Amino acid sequence: MSSGDHLAGLADLAVVLYHEPQDACALYNRGIARRETGDLNGALSDFSTAYAIEPQLTEALYNLALVHIESDAFEQAAQELESYLQHEPCDSLGHLALGLAYVELGMSTQALQEYCRAVELDSGNTDAYLAQGNAHLSRNEALEAIGCYSQFLERTAGNAEVYSSRAHAYALAGSYELASEDYTEALSIEPDSAYLYVERGKAYLSAGKRQEAIQDWTNAILRDRTNYEPYQLRGDAYLSAGECLRAIADFTLAVS
């Protein structure tokens, strides 16, 4: 729905609630509209009131938690999602949302358990595979992260960010050729990304491909001359090859 549709809906719901202020479904629907228009405080009020009036309306509790996540109130969101999942234990999206809240609270083990439950309940929940991969990568669990990112990529169209994340996991596992291949896939989607050229260059260098690495860092510089890192990396590569003048030139540019 467009913002205009939501505003029209809010006007209609205002009429309904004027006559029936305790209509839990109307309050819930107004909460949805308010959330969509960016009125998070209004949405919180409506979802909370709707759930208090009709505890069977568990969707109100779920959406209340989502708004708390959007508001960075992660502890409150986690408590609400835990309660929601007692009523709706087979909701894959609920387990995903709880995992996201747990991550923000530094509870990565519990988050991974929720992500695993989410994909058990719905193997098509690609966001859960992605979140699971990110959680494993943050714990330097490269092989587990690779598996989750692969599951995501098997189910979705090309995603440069996920190819890049899997490449990082491959590099962490010492599989530099596979890392460079994934960075190449990412670059086929975002060919002007200086960051991806920098990272693929690192993978190339680790795989013993110095000239390819130098070329990638040159490409990164051409796309972003304000970033010192590719100058530093290319300078190191030149220095290790005995090309001291080129190395000095790059080191000078890196600090200028």
DOZA-117215 format. One line per 2 residues: number of its first residue (from 1); their letters; for each residue x, y, z of C-alpha. Coordinates in steps of 0.5 Angstrom, whole numbers. Example, Ala and Ser with C-alpha at 12.3 -4.5 7.8 and 13.67 -1.06 7.14 Angstrom:
<rs>
1> AS> 25 -9 16; 27 -2 14 .
</rs>
This chain:
<rs>
1> MS> 0 0 0; 2 7 -1 .
3> SG> 3 12 4; -3 16 1 .
5> DH> -7 9 2; -5 8 9 .
7> LA> -7 16 11; -14 14 8 .
9> GL> -14 8 12; -12 12 18 .
11> AD> -18 17 17; -23 11 16 .
13> LA> -20 8 23; -21 14 27 .
15> VV> -28 14 25; -29 7 27 .
17> LY> -25 8 34; -29 14 35 .
19> HE> -35 10 36; -32 3 38 .
21> PQ> -25 5 42; -25 -2 45 .
23> DA> -25 -5 38; -18 -9 38 .
25> CA> -18 -11 31; -19 -3 29 .
27> LY> -13 -1 34; -9 -7 31 .
29> NR> -10 -5 24; -9 3 26 .
31> GI> -2 0 29; 0 -3 22 .
33> AR> -2 4 19; 2 8 24 .
35> RE> 8 4 23; 8 4 16 .
37> TG> 7 12 16; 13 12 21 .
39> DL> 9 14 27; 12 8 32 .
41> NG> 10 11 38; 3 11 36 .
43> AL> 4 4 33; 7 2 40 .
45> SD> 1 5 44; -4 1 39 .
47> FS> -1 -5 39; 0 -5 46 .
49> TA> -8 -3 47; -10 -8 42 .
51> YA> -7 -14 46; -9 -12 53 .
53> IE> -16 -12 50; -16 -18 47 .
55> PQ> -10 -23 49; -12 -28 43 .
57> LT> -10 -23 38; -2 -25 38 .
59> EA> -1 -21 32; -1 -15 36 .
61> LY> 4 -18 41; 9 -20 35 .
63> NL> 8 -13 32; 9 -9 38 .
65> AL> 16 -13 39; 18 -11 32 .
67> VH> 17 -4 33; 21 -5 39 .
69> IE> 26 -8 35; 26 -2 30 .
71> SD> 26 3 36; 32 -1 39 .
73> AF> 29 -3 45; 32 -10 44 .
75> EQ> 31 -13 51; 23 -11 51 .
77> AA> 22 -14 44; 26 -21 46 .
79> QE> 21 -21 52; 15 -20 48 .
81> LE> 17 -25 42; 19 -30 48 .
83> SY> 11 -29 50; 9 -29 43 .
85> LQ> 12 -36 41; 9 -39 47 .
87> HE> 3 -38 44; 5 -39 36 .
89> PC> 11 -44 37; 11 -46 30 .
91> DS> 12 -38 27; 18 -38 23 .
93> LG> 19 -31 23; 18 -30 30 .
95> HL> 24 -34 31; 28 -30 26 .
97> AL> 26 -24 30; 27 -27 37 .
99> GL> 34 -29 34; 35 -22 31 .
101> AY> 34 -19 38; 38 -24 42 .
103> VE> 44 -22 37; 43 -14 39 .
105> LG> 43 -17 46; 50 -20 45 .
107> MS> 47 -27 46; 49 -30 40 .
109> TQ> 48 -38 42; 41 -37 43 .
111> AL> 40 -33 37; 43 -39 33 .
113> QE> 38 -43 36; 33 -39 34 .
115> YC> 35 -38 27; 36 -46 27 .
117> RA> 29 -47 29; 26 -42 24 .
119> VE> 29 -45 18; 27 -52 21 .
121> LD> 20 -49 21; 21 -46 14 .
123> SG> 26 -48 9; 24 -42 5 .
125> NT> 26 -37 10; 32 -34 7 .
127> DA> 33 -28 12; 34 -34 17 .
129> YL> 39 -37 13; 43 -30 12 .
131> AQ> 42 -28 19; 45 -35 21 .
133> GN> 51 -34 17; 52 -27 19 .
135> AH> 52 -30 27; 57 -35 25 .
137> LS> 61 -31 21; 61 -26 27 .
139> RN> 64 -32 32; 69 -34 26 .
141> EA> 66 -40 25; 67 -40 17 .
143> LE> 65 -47 15; 58 -46 18 .
145> AI> 58 -39 16; 59 -42 9 .
147> GC> 54 -47 9; 49 -42 11 .
149> YS> 50 -37 6; 50 -42 1 .
151> QF> 43 -44 3; 41 -37 2 .
153> LE> 44 -36 -5; 41 -43 -7 .
155> RT> 34 -40 -6; 35 -33 -8 .
157> AG> 38 -29 -14; 45 -26 -14 .
159> NA> 46 -22 -8; 53 -18 -8 .
161> EV> 53 -17 0; 52 -25 1 .
163> YS> 57 -27 -4; 62 -22 -1 .
165> SR> 60 -25 6; 61 -32 4 .
167> AH> 68 -30 0; 70 -27 7 .
169> AY> 68 -34 10; 72 -37 5 .
171> AL> 78 -33 6; 77 -34 14 .
173> AG> 78 -42 12; 84 -41 8 .
175> SY> 80 -42 1; 83 -36 -2 .
177> EL> 81 -39 -9; 74 -40 -7 .
179> AS> 74 -33 -4; 76 -29 -10 .
181> ED> 71 -33 -14; 65 -30 -10 .
183> YT> 68 -23 -10; 68 -24 -18 .
185> EA> 61 -26 -17; 60 -20 -13 .
187> LS> 63 -15 -18; 59 -18 -23 .
189> IE> 53 -15 -19; 56 -9 -17 .
191> PD> 62 -7 -22; 64 0 -19 .
193> SA> 65 -3 -12; 72 0 -9 .
195> YL> 71 -5 -3; 70 -11 -7 .
197> YV> 76 -10 -11; 80 -9 -5 .
199> ER> 78 -15 -2; 79 -19 -8 .
201> GK> 86 -16 -8; 87 -19 -1 .
203> AY> 84 -26 -3; 89 -26 -10 .
205> LS> 95 -24 -6; 94 -30 -1 .
207> AG> 93 -34 -7; 100 -32 -9 .
209> KR> 97 -28 -15; 101 -21 -14 .
211> QE> 100 -18 -21; 92 -20 -20 .
213> AI> 92 -17 -13; 96 -10 -16 .
215> QD> 91 -10 -21; 85 -10 -17 .
217> WT> 88 -5 -12; 89 0 -18 .
219> NA> 82 -1 -20; 80 0 -13 .
221> IL> 84 7 -13; 80 9 -20 .
223> RD> 74 8 -17; 75 12 -10 .
225> RT> 82 16 -9; 80 18 -2 .
227> NY> 81 11 1; 88 10 3 .
229> EP> 88 2 4; 89 0 -3 .
231> YQ> 95 5 -4; 98 2 2 .
233> LR> 96 -5 0; 99 -4 -7 .
235> GD> 105 -1 -4; 106 -7 0 .
237> AY> 106 -11 -6; 111 -7 -10 .
239> LS> 115 -7 -4; 115 -15 -3 .
241> AG> 117 -15 -11; 123 -10 -10 .
243> EC> 119 -5 -14; 121 0 -9 .
245> LR> 120 7 -12; 113 5 -14 .
247> AI> 112 3 -7; 114 9 -4 .
249> AD> 110 13 -9; 104 9 -6 .
251> FT> 106 10 1; 106 17 0 .
253> LA> 99 17 -3; 97 13 3 .
255> VS> 99 18 8; 97 25 4 .
</rs>
